[in-house]
Amino acid sequence: MNHKHALKHPVFNTISQSAKELNVESYVIGGFVRDYLLKRGTAKDIDIVAVGSGIKLAKQVAKNLPNQPKVQVFKTYGTAMLKYDGIEIEFVGARKESYAKNSRNPTVENGTLQEDQNRRDFSINALALNLSETHFGDLLDPFNGIEDLKNKVIRTPLNPDITYSDDPLRMMRAIRFASQLGFKVAPESLKAITKNNDRLKIITKERIVVELNKILESETPSVGFLLLEKTKLLQHILPELVALKGIDEIEGQKHKDNFYHTLEVVDNISKHTKDVWLRWAALLHDVGKAPTKKFSKKVGWTFHGHEFEGSKMVYHIFKRLKMPLNDKMKFVQKMVFMSSRPIVLAQDMVTDSAVRRLVFDAGHYVEHLMTLCEADITTKNPKKFNKYHNNFKIVRQKIIEVEARDQIRNFQPPVSGEEIMKTFNLKPSKEIGIIKETIKEAILEGEIPNEHDAAFKLMLEKGKALGLKTSG
């Protein structure tokens, strides 16, 4: 079958011509071919295999392209890369690989195209298009990848046991592709992943997180997380999530399965945000429930303080997975810590002061928090579901009104510490903190407006009560 129209970008003609000049065969392989056949839009990266030196071909292509782009050479891997017209093109020589037990980095030898396709992770990624002049656009499909694309199946070209044991990152990739593409993982593959799940230990945390983020960024992340749990990979990555699985029952009283609830929340939030860190917050919003779970005859199951416990756990999870411990981690912590606040508001008649405090504590992230809390409503009772969502609409409206009136979101005290010191002729002291806190509380409670004159008047009253005298 010929797919010449897939290669309409002029760069493919340049590659074909350059390969002819060097007298080597060249093929476009992998993701570009797969995504073209799936009609997933134009790829921004292209993998080229040369039956010969990939580095030499890259240099020849650069020479023949307008503006002669710079070639980056990765000698250790025998690969080279250049950027042209917003596309990253990677060149590699066809090779065969053999693996040592304790590493995913193979020993590499030159090989044929067939051997290069053998080393690919999945049949759908082993599809290649010929770039030679005479067979330009011909499809090479040694493992029935077209059939697997049609049937939406992730399958390894060779024995899955060997494929996954050789490079255990492929287990994560199989599940990531299933999640991204909405495919099924072939039963023999699932079996092999479960059997080899322990091998994930030789993979660096950074590489695992790249795949984990891609699962989280997919349209329905639960597809990937259910597979991670089923194959026991999740136990090696996020045991805190696995700990949420299961329902305990004492004296006829049960609690919901917080693992499945969490995945529902992640799917819900994914319909409303592409922000991966907000999706992380949804994934971890209940992790504190396993360590805080208690039963008492009076009230049944409780998870007191699970938000506080969960926010502390976020730091340890990010650290263990070598994820950024910067403002991204602090954002996830804040969302987990505050995750129940709007839900409490949505149960009662919302007072202005409760909304002011919510906006004060959430700051610029109040919108994110509301999105998380709306996703957290997974009740199957339509009456309850509608009640919560209607109340959230009221909370959102109140936030807009209170914010317009009181500017709490980016709260700056209307009276500064310097002004307090000057007025009462004070050096830095605890009285300044007491006065500032009194003003802040009065504004949040709605006792005074968020403006200078009213705050100044209250400052004088509080100062007097503290026995301070104004200077002059």
C-alpha positions in Angstrom: 0.0 0.0 0.0 1.3 3.5 -0.9 1.0 6.5 1.3 2.8 9.1 -0.8 0.4 11.9 0.4 1.7 11.4 4.0 5.0 12.7 2.7 3.9 15.9 1.0 6.2 18.1 3.2 9.2 19.0 1.0 11.6 17.9 3.8 10.9 14.2 2.8 12.1 14.8 -0.8 15.3 16.3 0.6 15.8 13.3 2.9 15.1 10.9 -0.1 17.6 12.8 -2.3 20.3 13.0 0.4 20.0 9.2 1.1 20.4 8.6 -2.7 23.5 10.7 -2.7 25.0 8.6 0.1 23.7 5.4 -1.4 21.8 4.4 1.7 18.1 3.3 2.3 16.0 5.6 4.4 12.6 5.3 6.0 10.3 7.4 8.2 9.2 5.2 11.1 7.2 5.3 14.4 5.0 8.0 15.7 4.7 10.1 12.6 3.4 7.1 10.5 1.1 5.9 13.4 -0.4 9.4 13.9 -0.8 10.0 10.2 -2.8 6.7 9.8 -4.9 7.6 12.9 -5.5 11.0 11.4 -4.2 12.6 14.6 -3.0 15.8 13.0 0.5 16.8 11.8 3.3 15.5 13.9 6.0 17.9 15.1 8.7 15.3 15.3 9.8 12.7 12.7 12.0 9.7 13.2 14.2 8.6 10.2 16.0 5.3 10.0 19.0 5.0 7.7 20.3 1.5 6.8 23.8 2.9 7.4 24.9 6.0 9.4 22.1 8.1 10.7 24.6 10.9 11.6 26.0 11.1 8.0 22.5 11.2 6.6 21.5 14.0 9.0 24.5 16.1 7.9 23.8 15.5 4.2 20.1 16.5 4.7 21.2 19.7 6.5 23.6 20.5 3.7 20.7 20.2 1.1 18.1 22.2 3.1 17.6 25.9 2.7 19.5 27.8 5.6 21.4 24.6 6.3 20.1 24.0 9.9 22.5 23.0 12.7 22.9 19.3 13.3 23.0 18.1 16.9 25.0 14.8 17.2 24.5 12.3 20.0 27.6 10.1 19.5 26.9 7.7 22.4 23.5 6.8 20.9 24.5 7.0 17.2 21.8 9.5 16.6 21.5 13.1 15.2 18.8 15.7 15.2 18.0 18.8 13.3 15.1 21.3 13.4 13.5 22.5 10.2 10.3 24.4 9.6 9.1 23.9 13.3 9.7 20.1 13.0 12.3 18.1 15.0 13.8 15.4 12.8 15.8 12.6 14.4 18.1 10.3 12.4 19.3 6.9 13.6 21.1 4.1 11.9 19.2 0.8 11.7 20.4 -1.4 14.5 19.8 -4.5 16.5 20.0 -4.5 20.3 20.8 -6.8 23.2 20.1 -6.0 26.9 21.9 -6.7 30.2 19.7 -7.7 33.1 20.2 -4.6 35.2 19.9 -1.9 32.6 17.5 -0.6 30.0 20.4 0.8 27.9 21.2 -1.8 25.3 24.4 -2.9 23.5 23.9 -1.7 20.0 25.1 -3.1 16.6 24.4 -2.1 13.1 21.4 -4.0 11.7 18.9 -4.3 8.9 15.6 -2.5 8.7 13.9 -5.7 9.8 16.1 -5.9 12.9 15.4 -2.2 13.6 11.7 -2.9 13.4 12.1 -5.9 15.7 13.5 -3.6 18.5 10.5 -1.3 18.4 8.2 -1.3 21.4 4.8 -1.9 19.7 3.5 -3.1 16.4 1.8 0.3 15.8 5.2 2.0 16.3 7.0 -0.3 13.9 5.2 0.9 10.8 7.6 2.5 8.3 7.3 4.4 5.0 9.9 4.0 2.3 11.7 7.2 1.3 13.6 5.7 -1.7 12.9 7.3 -5.1 11.4 4.2 -6.7 9.3 3.1 -3.7 8.5 6.5 -2.2 5.6 6.2 0.3 5.4 2.4 0.3 4.3 1.1 3.7 6.3 -1.6 5.5 4.3 -3.4 8.2 6.0 -6.6 9.3 3.9 -7.1 12.5 0.4 -6.4 11.3 0.4 -2.9 12.9 -2.3 -1.7 10.5 -4.6 -4.4 11.8 -3.8 -3.4 15.4 -4.5 0.2 14.6 -7.9 -0.8 13.2 -8.7 -2.9 16.2 -7.2 -0.4 18.6 -4.8 -2.8 20.2 -1.4 -2.2 21.8 0.8 -5.3 21.1 4.5 -5.9 21.1 6.3 -7.0 17.9 8.1 -9.9 19.7 7.4 -11.9 22.8 6.0 -9.3 25.3 7.9 -11.0 28.2 11.2 -10.2 26.5 10.1 -6.8 25.2 9.1 -5.6 28.7 11.9 -7.3 30.6 14.5 -5.8 28.3 13.2 -2.2 28.7 10.7 -2.0 31.5 9.8 1.6 30.6 7.8 0.0 27.7 5.3 -1.2 30.3 4.6 2.4 31.2 4.5 3.4 27.5 2.0 0.6 26.7 -0.4 1.9 29.3 0.3 5.5 28.3 -0.6 4.8 24.7 -3.7 2.9 25.8 -4.7 6.0 27.8 -3.8 8.6 25.1 -5.3 6.7 22.1 -8.2 5.0 23.8 -6.7 1.5 22.9 -6.8 -1.8 24.7 -3.6 -3.5 25.8 -3.4 -7.0 24.3 -4.2 -9.7 27.0 -0.8 -11.4 26.6 0.9 -8.0 27.0 -1.1 -7.2 30.2 -0.1 -10.6 31.6 3.6 -9.9 30.8 3.5 -6.4 32.4 2.0 -7.9 35.6 4.6 -10.6 35.6 7.5 -8.1 35.1 6.1 -5.2 37.2 9.0 -5.5 39.6 11.4 -4.6 36.8 10.1 -1.0 36.9 12.6 -0.5 39.8 15.5 -0.1 37.3 13.8 2.8 35.6 14.7 6.3 36.7 11.9 8.3 38.5 12.2 11.1 36.0 11.3 8.8 33.0 8.4 7.3 35.0 7.0 10.7 35.7 7.2 11.7 32.0 4.9 8.8 31.2 2.7 9.4 34.3 2.2 13.0 33.2 1.2 11.9 29.7 -1.4 9.5 31.2 -2.7 12.4 33.4 -2.9 14.7 30.4 -4.9 12.2 28.3 -8.6 12.7 27.8 -9.7 10.0 30.3 -6.8 9.5 32.7 -8.6 6.7 34.6 -8.0 4.4 31.6 -4.3 4.5 32.4 -4.5 4.5 36.2 -6.9 1.5 36.2 -4.3 -0.4 34.1 -1.4 0.7 36.3 -3.3 -0.6 39.3 -4.4 -3.9 37.6 -0.8 -4.7 36.5 0.6 -3.7 40.0 2.8 -1.0 38.5 1.0 1.6 40.6 2.3 0.0 43.8 5.8 0.9 42.7 5.0 4.5 41.8 2.1 5.8 44.0 1.5 3.2 46.8 -0.5 6.1 48.6 -3.1 5.8 45.9 -3.3 2.0 46.1 -3.8 2.4 49.9 -7.2 4.1 49.1 -8.6 1.0 47.4 -11.2 -1.1 49.1 -14.3 -0.7 51.3 -14.2 -1.5 55.0 -17.4 -2.4 56.8 -18.0 -2.4 60.6 -21.4 -3.0 62.1 -23.1 -2.5 58.7 -21.4 0.9 58.2 -19.3 1.3 55.0 -17.3 4.1 53.4 -16.9 4.7 49.7 -13.9 3.2 47.8 -11.7 6.3 47.7 -9.4 4.9 44.9 -12.3 4.7 42.4 -13.7 7.9 43.6 -10.3 9.6 43.0 -10.2 8.4 39.4 -13.7 9.7 38.9 -12.7 13.1 40.2 -9.6 13.1 37.8 -11.8 12.2 34.8 -14.3 14.9 35.9 -11.7 17.6 36.2 -10.1 16.6 32.9 -13.2 17.8 31.1 -12.6 21.3 32.4 -8.9 21.8 32.6 -5.7 20.8 30.7 -3.5 22.1 33.6 -1.5 19.0 34.6 -0.8 20.4 38.1 -4.5 20.8 38.8 -5.0 17.2 37.6 -2.3 16.2 40.0 -4.2 18.0 42.8 -7.3 15.9 41.8 -5.2 12.7 41.8 -3.8 13.4 45.3 -6.8 15.3 46.9 -7.8 12.3 49.1 -4.4 10.6 49.7 -4.6 11.6 53.4 -7.7 9.5 53.9 -5.9 6.2 54.3 -3.7 7.3 57.2 -6.6 9.2 58.9 -9.4 6.6 58.6 -11.1 5.8 61.9 -14.4 4.2 63.0 -16.5 5.1 66.0 -19.9 3.7 66.9 -21.3 7.2 67.3 -20.4 8.7 63.9 -19.2 5.7 61.8 -16.3 6.2 59.5 -14.3 9.5 59.7 -11.2 10.9 58.0 -10.6 13.9 60.2 -7.7 16.1 59.1 -7.2 14.2 55.9 -6.6 17.4 53.9 -3.8 18.5 56.2 -2.3 15.0 56.2 -2.6 14.8 52.4 -0.9 18.2 51.9 2.1 17.0 53.9 2.2 13.8 51.8 2.3 15.8 48.6 5.8 17.0 49.5 7.0 13.5 50.2 5.5 12.1 47.0 7.0 14.8 44.8 10.4 14.4 46.5 10.4 10.6 46.0 9.4 10.9 42.4 12.0 13.6 41.8 9.3 16.0 40.7 9.7 19.8 41.1 9.6 21.0 44.7 8.9 24.5 43.6 5.7 26.6 43.2 4.1 23.7 41.3 4.4 21.4 44.3 3.1 24.2 46.6 0.1 24.8 44.3 -0.8 21.0 44.6 -0.3 21.2 48.4 -2.6 24.2 48.7 -5.3 22.6 46.5 -5.2 19.4 48.6 -5.2 21.3 51.9 -8.2 23.4 50.9 -10.0 20.7 48.9 -13.0 20.5 51.3 -13.5 24.2 52.0 -15.9 25.1 49.2 -17.8 21.8 49.8 -18.5 22.9 53.3 -19.7 26.3 52.0 -21.9 24.6 49.4 -23.8 22.8 52.2 -24.8 25.9 54.1 -26.2 29.3 53.4 -23.1 31.1 52.3 -22.1 34.1 54.3 -20.0 36.9 52.8 -17.4 36.5 55.5 -17.0 32.8 54.7 -16.5 33.6 51.1 -14.0 36.4 51.9 -12.0 34.0 54.0 -12.0 31.4 51.2 -10.8 34.0 48.7 -8.2 35.3 51.2 -6.8 31.8 51.8 -6.9 30.6 48.1 -5.7 33.9 46.7 -5.2 33.7 42.9 -6.1 30.0 42.9 -9.7 30.3 44.0 -10.9 29.5 40.5 -8.8 26.3 40.4 -10.1 25.3 43.8 -13.7 25.7 42.7 -13.0 23.6 39.6 -11.5 20.9 41.8 -14.4 20.9 44.3 -17.0 20.7 41.5 -15.1 17.7 40.1 -15.2 16.1 43.6 -19.0 15.7 43.5 -19.3 12.1 42.4 -22.6 11.2 44.1 -25.0 9.1 42.0 -28.0 10.7 43.8 -29.3 13.2 41.2 -31.0 15.3 43.9 -27.8 15.6 45.9 -25.7 16.2 42.8 -27.9 19.1 41.6 -28.1 20.6 45.0 -24.3 20.7 45.4 -23.8 22.1 41.9 -26.5 24.8 42.3 -24.9 25.8 45.6 -21.5 26.0 43.9 -23.0 28.4 41.4 -24.1 30.6 44.4 -20.6 30.4 45.9 -19.0 31.4 42.5 -21.4 34.3 42.2 -20.7 35.4 45.8 -16.9 35.2 45.0 -17.4 37.7 42.1 -19.5 40.1 44.2 -17.3 40.0 47.3 -14.1 40.3 45.2 -15.5 43.3 43.3 -16.4 45.0 46.5 -13.5 44.0 48.9 -10.5 43.1 46.7 -9.4 40.2 48.9 -7.8 38.0 46.3 -4.5 40.0 46.3 -4.9 41.2 49.8 -2.5 44.0 51.0 -3.2 45.5 54.4 -4.6 49.0 53.9 -2.5 50.2 56.8 1.2 49.2 56.6 3.5 48.2 59.4 5.5 51.3 58.8 2.4 53.5 59.2 1.6 51.8 62.5 5.2 52.3 63.8 5.1 55.9 62.8 1.7 56.6 64.4 2.6 55.1 67.7 6.3 55.8 67.6 7.1 52.1 67.9 10.0 49.9 67.1 9.3 46.4 65.6 7.2 44.7 68.2 4.3 42.2 68.7 1.8 45.1 69.0 2.3 45.8 65.3 1.3 42.2 64.5 -1.7 42.3 66.8 -3.0 45.6 65.1 -2.4 44.2 61.6 -4.3 40.9 62.5 -7.2 42.9 64.0 -7.6 45.0 60.8 -7.3 41.9 58.6 -10.0 40.0 60.7 -12.3 43.0 60.7 -12.1 43.2 56.9 -12.7 39.5 56.4 -15.6 39.5 58.8 -17.1 42.5 56.9 -17.0 44.8 60.0 -15.0 47.4 58.1 -14.5 47.9 54.3 -11.1 47.1 52.8 -9.9 50.7 52.6 -7.4 53.0 54.4 -9.5 55.4 56.4 -11.7 52.8 58.1 -8.6 50.6 58.8 -6.7 53.7 60.2 -9.6 54.5 62.5 -9.6 50.8 63.8 -5.8 51.0 64.2 -6.2 54.0 66.5 -8.9 52.2 68.6 -6.9 49.0 68.9 -3.7 51.0 69.7 -5.5 52.8 72.5 -6.8 49.4 73.9 -3.3 48.1 73.9 -2.2 51.2 75.9 -0.2 52.8 73.0 0.1 56.5 72.6 0.1 58.4 69.3 3.3 60.3 68.5 3.0 64.1 68.4 
